[in-house]
Amino acid sequence: MKNSFSTVKSKNISGQAADNEGTKKSTNINVLLNRVRIDQKNEKRKKILFSASASLGLILFGIIIF
């Protein structure tokens, strides 16, 4: 029983190594950095737009009430 278990384990390990070599992915760091910069710009724009609309809403609400 011990020998069969070690054989199965070694087959599993060698099979996983072969699978990993075939599916290597490479990522370009510049693409990732550019995506982060674009996301930060979009987030800033959303925050500014939200702040402006909230301020405008408060001003209009204040004008209507008073």
N, C-alpha and C positions, 0 to 999 in steps of 0.2 A: 504494500500500500504506500509506503514512503517513497519508493522509487517512482511510482506513477504520478504522485502529487508533484514531485520535483520536475518531472518531465512536462507536465501540464503547465506548471509555473514558468518554466523556461520558454515554452512555446508561446505563452501569452506575452512575455516580455519581448521576445524577438518579433512577434507580430505587431506589437504597439510601436516598436522602433521603426519598422518598415512603413507603417501608416503615417507616422510623424514626418518622415523624410519626404513623402510624396505630397503633403499638404502644407508645406512651409509657406508662410505669408510674409511679405515684406511691406513695411509701411514707411512712407516718406515723412520724416519729422517736419519738414516745411509745410506739407499739406495739413498736418495736425495743428501746427502753430497758427497757420492762416485761418483754419476753422475756428480756433479759440478766439482769435482777434475779431473775426466777423461776428461771432456770438456775443462777445463783449460789447461791440458797437451796437448791435441790435438790442441788447438788454438796456444799454444807456438810453437809446432812443425811446424804448418803451417806458422807461422810468420818467423821462422828461415829458413825454406825451401824457402819461397818467397824472403827473404832478400839475401840468398845465390845465388839464381838463378838470381835475379836482378843484384847483384854485378858481377857475372860471365858474364852476358850479357853485362854490361857496359865495363868490361875489354876486352871482345872479340871485342866489337864494337870499342873500342879505339885502339886495336892492328890492326884491319883491316883498319881503317881509316888512322892511322899514320904509 
